[in-house]
Every structure is written in C-alpha cells, then in structure tokens.
Amino acid sequence: MSALPSIDHLPRENASRVKNQWADVVREVQAKGSVAVTKHARVELVLLTPDAYTALLHDAQAAQQQAQAQLEALNARFDAQLHRLQAPQASQALTDLFAAQGQLDAAHRPVAGGGF
C-alpha cells in the first residue's frame, strides 16, 4: 500500500492561483505528486498525478479484494457450522445437552473453539 500524506500535510494552493496560474500549479503537482486546492483556507479538492491516482486506485482495489476474501472465509465457516447444526445427530446432541441440566461428564466436556 502506498503511503499518502494526510490532507493536512499536502502542499496547498488557493483556488484563485490555480485558476490564474494553471501551468505553474500543474508543474507543482507533477513535482510533488499532489496538491490541495483551498478556498477560504478550506481544502476544496486535491489534484493528483496520474501515477498517484493509479496507486491510490490499486490500493483501494487490493483492500476491497482482501475484504472480499475475508468475507468469503467467514461465510465458509458459517456454512460449515450451519451444516453441522443441521445434521440429524445435532438435534439429539442438543436435546441430550439440555437434558443434562449442566451436569456434564468428563468424556463430554466442552472444548473451546479454534480461537483459544
């Protein structure tokens, strides 16, 4: 992931200068990678080089793919657990567990999940 400076640390140009001295601002963007354009001291937009935009887009797509992969893994775990709970023997096991009223023998002690 590329390291982008925070918006507070970008070089700044006011909108009037951008309008009146576009070529100079373009050179600054090309030299620095990005420039924040301000109006009344408030950032209105950020100008980026094509390379900076492409890197930003690449990082966003990579983050989206990672999130999708994590979601698919979680979905697979959920489906596997649901499948186990819908198995014919699961109903009887749950009935037996409730019938035990908290009295579990040593052979049927609960086991912590994979995270423990």
Secondary structure, 3 states (H helix, E strand, C coil): CCCCCCHHHCCEEEHHHHHHCHHHHHHHHHHHCEEEEEECCEEEEEEECHHHHHHHHHHHHHHHHHHHHHHHHHHHHHHHHHHHHHCHHHHHHHHHHHHCCCCCCHHHCCCCCCCC
